[in-house]
Amino acid sequence: MVRANPIMDNAAPPLPSTPPRVAIIHYWLVTMRGGERVLERICELYPQADIYTHVVDPDALSSVLKRHRIFTTSIAKLPGARKHYQKYLSLMPRALEELDLSAYDLVISSEAGPAKGVITRPDAVHVTYCHSPMRYIWDQYHAYAGAGGRGARLFLSMVAPRLRIWDRASASRPDLIMANSHYVRRRIRKFWGREATVVHPPVDVDQFRQSDAVTDEFIWVGQLVPYKRPDIAVDAFTRSRRKLHVIGDGAMLADLKKRAGSNVRFTTRMKFDQLREAYATARALVFTAEEDFGIIPVESQAAGRPVLVYGRGGGTETVVDGITGLYIAEQTAESVMETLDRFDAWLPGFDPDAAIAQAQNFTRQRFLDGFAAAVRIATDRVSSDGMAYDGGIEP
């Protein structure tokens, strides 16, 4: 076994003691996005936990995460790993299996990149919180390969087949798997052959407020990357001449600006107070991605505004069609335009209080309670008979 490299503390991982020792495995820590916000809440439940990750940028971390000891795998020693960690994807399974976690009684893996494949003691409890099985080797393999050009296609064609085998095999290691949505639960069943219990991620809904100053401008919020399909929103609004404010940055920004009409404006960075105001004053949020869950539509509803959401993926679990928003039937500009036409007739009957009430289903406390309950189930099952638990299927 190879001990991980401590980067936030020079001491070695502790020996077992009472209370139980907890390790959290997170795929990589180079920014603070949705997965890292969930990690913060897990850390709230386990304030003494140690964190293991492939690579870390300490300057990018929140104060909550910095309070924990953070250890890196052998990937962190490789040239340029902090910036180009994805190029070392094929080496991550071995790096995870090299980690010596024998000191820990509870291991929590946070999975969207390779994390769940660690090896634990037979009597230790291992639970996985899955944001998504790795999209780039499973259902969105062709989209990622195509968007990245010839080099990406060659790399993925070499790496993906073996990584799929390992990914499915390592899915047997956790005692319990939590999925962040019913949509992800179905993908876990299909790709990993495991059942999972659904624990929706936490959203800080109480930080959002209604506004009386609603404008005639729609907003699109998110990272400007191909799978989120900001292009169809820009094209639809350019053609319909309705106002759209695109909030976000990413590789597609330059191209989107070229194809956008004068009625579409862009903001790459916003402070949180500005984003809250943008949600509250928007005519509606347009959400064109097929997301695993989608925190952004919940935030918009928490501000009392409706959402036009693509009618597949996690967005259908957070937006109630005809009540708190409308579903976009297809990921095309034409379908977005058709939904906008329906929206104009539907909006007078929209009740902001219904949207706010819907957002309350995804609070921080609900996540904490659901996560803690799932860990208790796994712990009871392991302590009673040592058998892995597949989790319950929620209706």
C-alpha positions in Angstrom: 0.0 0.0 0.0 1.1 3.6 -0.7 0.2 6.3 1.7 -1.4 9.4 0.2 0.5 12.6 0.1 -0.7 15.1 2.8 -0.9 18.6 1.4 -2.7 20.5 4.1 -1.1 18.8 7.1 2.2 16.9 7.4 0.9 14.3 9.9 0.0 10.8 8.9 -3.6 9.6 9.0 -4.7 8.8 12.5 -5.1 5.4 14.1 -8.6 4.1 14.8 -10.3 5.5 17.9 -13.6 6.4 19.3 -15.6 8.1 17.9 -15.3 6.3 14.5 -12.7 7.7 12.1 -14.2 9.0 8.9 -12.5 9.5 5.4 -14.2 11.3 2.5 -13.0 10.5 -1.0 -13.7 13.3 -3.5 -12.6 13.0 -7.2 -10.7 16.3 -7.4 -10.7 19.7 -5.7 -9.8 22.4 -8.1 -12.9 24.6 -8.0 -16.1 25.2 -5.9 -19.1 24.0 -7.9 -22.1 21.9 -7.1 -20.2 18.7 -6.1 -18.0 20.7 -3.8 -21.0 22.4 -2.2 -22.4 19.0 -1.4 -19.0 18.0 0.0 -19.2 21.0 2.3 -22.5 19.7 3.7 -21.1 16.2 4.2 -18.3 17.8 6.1 -20.9 19.5 8.3 -22.1 16.0 9.3 -18.5 14.8 9.9 -16.4 17.8 11.0 -13.4 15.7 12.0 -13.2 13.7 8.7 -10.1 13.6 6.6 -10.5 14.3 2.8 -8.7 12.3 0.1 -8.6 13.5 -3.5 -6.6 13.1 -6.7 -5.5 16.7 -7.0 -6.2 19.9 -5.1 -5.8 23.6 -5.5 -5.8 25.0 -2.0 -6.5 28.5 -3.3 -9.7 27.4 -4.8 -11.2 25.9 -1.7 -13.7 27.3 0.7 -12.9 27.9 4.3 -15.2 24.9 5.2 -13.0 22.5 3.3 -9.8 24.1 4.4 -10.6 23.2 8.0 -10.1 19.5 7.1 -6.9 17.6 6.6 -6.6 16.9 2.8 -4.5 14.2 1.3 -3.8 13.6 -2.4 -3.3 10.4 -4.3 -0.2 9.6 -6.4 -1.8 11.5 -9.3 -0.8 14.8 -7.7 2.9 14.0 -8.1 2.5 13.7 -11.9 3.7 16.7 -14.2 1.0 19.4 -14.5 -1.5 17.3 -12.6 -3.3 20.2 -11.0 -4.3 21.7 -14.3 -4.3 18.6 -16.6 -5.6 16.0 -14.2 -8.1 14.7 -16.7 -5.3 13.5 -18.9 -4.4 11.0 -16.1 -7.8 9.5 -16.0 -6.6 6.0 -16.9 -4.2 6.1 -13.9 -6.8 7.1 -11.3 -8.2 3.6 -10.6 -4.7 2.4 -9.5 -4.1 5.6 -7.5 -7.4 5.0 -5.6 -6.6 1.4 -4.8 -3.1 2.4 -3.5 -4.7 4.5 -0.7 -4.3 2.9 2.7 -7.7 3.6 4.4 -7.3 0.8 7.1 -7.5 3.4 9.9 -11.0 4.5 9.0 -14.3 3.0 10.2 -16.5 5.0 7.8 -15.5 5.8 4.2 -17.7 8.2 2.1 -16.9 8.4 -1.6 -18.2 11.4 -3.5 -18.5 10.2 -7.1 -18.6 12.0 -10.4 -15.1 11.2 -11.4 -13.3 8.1 -10.1 -13.7 8.0 -6.3 -15.6 4.9 -5.2 -12.9 2.4 -6.2 -11.0 2.6 -2.9 -10.4 -0.5 -0.8 -11.6 -0.5 2.8 -11.4 -2.8 5.7 -14.0 -5.7 5.6 -15.7 -4.3 8.7 -15.6 -0.7 7.6 -18.7 1.0 6.2 -18.4 2.4 2.7 -21.1 4.6 1.3 -21.1 6.4 -2.1 -22.9 9.6 -2.9 -23.1 9.6 -6.7 -23.6 12.9 -8.5 -23.3 11.0 -11.8 -21.6 7.9 -13.2 -18.8 9.2 -15.3 -20.6 10.8 -18.3 -17.6 10.7 -20.6 -17.3 6.9 -20.5 -21.0 6.1 -20.5 -24.0 7.8 -21.9 -22.3 11.0 -23.1 -19.1 9.3 -24.4 -19.8 10.2 -28.1 -20.7 13.8 -27.2 -17.5 14.4 -25.2 -15.3 12.6 -27.9 -16.9 14.7 -30.7 -16.6 18.0 -28.9 -12.9 17.5 -28.0 -11.7 16.9 -31.5 -9.4 14.2 -32.9 -7.1 14.1 -29.8 -10.0 13.7 -27.4 -11.5 10.9 -29.6 -8.3 9.0 -29.7 -7.7 9.4 -25.9 -11.2 8.3 -25.0 -11.2 5.4 -27.4 -8.1 4.1 -25.7 -9.1 4.7 -22.1 -12.8 4.3 -22.0 -13.2 0.5 -22.6 -10.9 -0.6 -19.8 -12.3 2.2 -17.5 -15.8 1.0 -18.0 -14.9 -2.5 -16.9 -13.2 -1.1 -13.8 -16.0 1.3 -13.1 -18.7 -1.4 -13.1 -16.5 -3.8 -11.1 -15.7 -1.2 -8.4 -19.4 -0.4 -8.1 -19.6 -3.6 -6.0 -17.4 -2.1 -3.3 -19.7 0.4 -1.5 -22.1 -1.0 1.0 -24.7 1.5 0.0 -25.0 3.9 -3.0 -26.9 7.2 -2.8 -28.0 8.9 -6.0 -28.6 12.7 -6.2 -31.8 12.1 -8.4 -34.1 9.4 -9.7 -32.5 10.1 -13.1 -29.0 9.2 -11.8 -30.5 6.3 -9.9 -31.7 4.8 -13.2 -28.3 5.3 -14.8 -26.6 3.6 -11.8 -28.9 0.6 -12.3 -28.1 0.5 -16.0 -24.3 1.1 -16.0 -23.3 -0.4 -12.6 -26.0 -3.0 -12.0 -26.6 -1.6 -8.5 -29.7 -0.2 -6.8 -29.5 3.2 -5.1 -31.5 5.3 -2.7 -32.2 8.9 -3.7 -31.0 11.8 -1.6 -31.4 15.1 -3.4 -28.5 17.5 -3.0 -28.8 20.6 -0.7 -29.8 24.0 -2.1 -29.5 27.1 0.1 -33.0 28.2 -0.9 -33.5 30.5 2.1 -30.9 32.9 0.6 -33.2 33.8 -2.3 -36.1 36.4 -2.2 -38.9 37.6 -4.5 -38.7 41.0 -6.2 -41.4 43.4 -7.3 -39.1 44.6 -10.1 -39.6 41.8 -12.6 -38.3 42.7 -16.1 -39.1 41.4 -19.6 -35.6 39.7 -19.8 -35.1 36.0 -19.6 -31.9 34.5 -18.1 -29.7 31.5 -18.9 -27.3 30.6 -16.1 -24.4 28.0 -16.2 -21.1 26.9 -17.7 -20.9 27.5 -21.4 -20.1 24.0 -22.5 -21.7 21.8 -25.2 -23.8 19.4 -23.2 -25.6 22.3 -21.4 -26.8 23.6 -24.9 -26.6 27.3 -24.4 -26.4 27.5 -28.2 -30.1 26.6 -28.7 -31.1 29.2 -26.2 -29.0 31.9 -27.9 -30.4 30.9 -31.4 -34.0 30.8 -30.2 -33.9 34.2 -28.6 -31.9 35.8 -31.5 -34.6 34.6 -33.9 -37.6 35.5 -31.7 -36.1 38.9 -30.7 -37.0 38.4 -27.0 -34.4 39.6 -24.5 -31.9 37.1 -23.0 -29.2 37.5 -20.5 -26.6 34.7 -20.6 -24.7 34.4 -17.3 -21.7 32.2 -17.3 -18.3 31.5 -18.9 -16.7 28.7 -20.8 -15.3 27.4 -24.1 -18.3 28.3 -26.1 -18.4 32.0 -25.2 -16.7 33.5 -28.2 -18.8 31.5 -30.7 -22.1 32.3 -28.8 -21.3 36.0 -29.0 -20.8 35.8 -32.7 -24.1 34.1 -33.4 -26.1 36.2 -30.9 -28.4 39.1 -31.9 -28.3 42.5 -30.2 -31.1 41.4 -27.9 -28.8 38.8 -26.2 -26.2 40.0 -23.7 -23.5 38.2 -21.8 -22.0 38.4 -18.3 -19.2 36.0 -17.5 -18.9 36.7 -13.7 -21.4 37.8 -11.1 -21.2 38.2 -7.4 -23.8 36.2 -5.5 -25.9 39.2 -4.6 -26.1 40.2 -8.3 -27.0 36.6 -9.2 -29.8 36.6 -6.6 -31.2 39.8 -8.1 -30.9 38.4 -11.6 -33.0 35.3 -10.6 -35.6 37.4 -8.8 -36.1 40.0 -11.6 -36.0 37.7 -14.6 -39.1 37.0 -16.6 -38.0 33.3 -16.4 -35.0 31.1 -16.3 -34.3 29.1 -19.4 -32.5 25.8 -18.6 -31.6 23.8 -21.7 -29.2 21.1 -20.2 -30.0 17.5 -19.6 -28.6 17.6 -16.0 -28.2 14.9 -13.4 -30.1 17.1 -10.9 -29.7 20.8 -11.6 -29.4 23.2 -8.7 -30.0 26.3 -10.8 -33.7 25.7 -11.5 -34.3 25.2 -7.8 -32.6 28.6 -7.0 -34.8 30.3 -9.6 -37.9 28.9 -8.1 -36.7 29.9 -4.6 -36.7 33.4 -5.9 -40.3 33.0 -7.0 -39.6 32.8 -10.7 -40.7 30.2 -13.3 -38.4 27.9 -15.2 -38.4 26.7 -18.8 -36.6 23.4 -18.5 -35.6 20.7 -20.9 -38.0 17.8 -20.2 -35.5 15.1 -19.6 -33.0 14.5 -16.7 -33.0 15.9 -13.2 -34.8 19.1 -14.2 -38.1 17.2 -14.4 -37.7 16.3 -10.7 -37.4 19.9 -9.6 -39.7 21.8 -11.9 -43.5 20.9 -12.0 -44.7 21.2 -15.6 -47.6 23.7 -15.8 -47.2 24.8 -12.2 -43.7 26.1 -11.6 -42.6 26.2 -15.2 -42.9 24.5 -18.6 -41.0 21.7 -20.2 -39.0 22.1 -23.4 -39.8 19.0 -25.5 -36.5 18.8 -27.5 -33.0 20.2 -27.4 -33.6 22.4 -30.4 -34.0 26.2 -31.0 -37.3 25.5 -32.6 -38.6 23.7 -29.4 -37.3 26.5 -27.2 -39.2 29.0 -29.4 -42.4 26.9 -29.2 -42.1 26.8 -25.4 -41.6 30.6 -25.3 -44.9 31.1 -27.3 -46.7 28.8 -24.8 -45.1 30.6 -21.9 -46.6 34.0 -22.9 -50.1 32.6 -22.6 -49.3 30.6 -19.4 -47.5 33.2 -17.4 -50.6 35.2 -16.1 -51.7 32.1 -14.2 -48.2 31.5 -12.6 -48.1 31.6 -8.8 -44.7 32.6 -7.3 -45.7 31.0 -4.0 -46.0 27.6 -5.7 -42.4 27.9 -7.0 -41.1 28.9 -3.6 -42.9 26.0 -2.0 -41.5 23.6 -4.6 -37.9 24.8 -3.8 -38.4 24.0 -0.2 -38.3 20.3 -1.1 -34.6 20.6 -1.6 -33.3 22.3 1.5 -30.0 21.8 3.3 -31.7 20.1 6.3 -33.5 17.6 4.1 -30.2 16.6 2.6 -28.5 16.3 6.0 -31.4 14.2 7.4 -31.5 11.9 4.3 -27.7 11.4 4.1 -27.4 10.6 7.8 -30.3 8.1 7.6 -28.7 6.3 4.7 -25.4 6.0 6.6 -27.3 4.6 9.6 -28.9 1.9 7.4 -25.5 0.9 5.9 -23.9 0.8 9.3 -26.7 -1.3 10.7 -26.5 -3.8 7.9 -22.7 -4.1 8.0 -22.6 -4.5 11.7 -25.4 -7.1 11.7 -24.3 -9.4 8.9 -21.5 -7.7 6.9 -23.5 -7.8 3.7 -23.5 -5.0 1.2 -26.8 -3.1 1.0 -28.2 -2.0 -2.3 -30.5 0.7 -1.0 -34.2 1.2 -1.3 -35.9 2.3 -4.5 -38.0 5.3 -3.7 -41.4 5.6 -5.5 
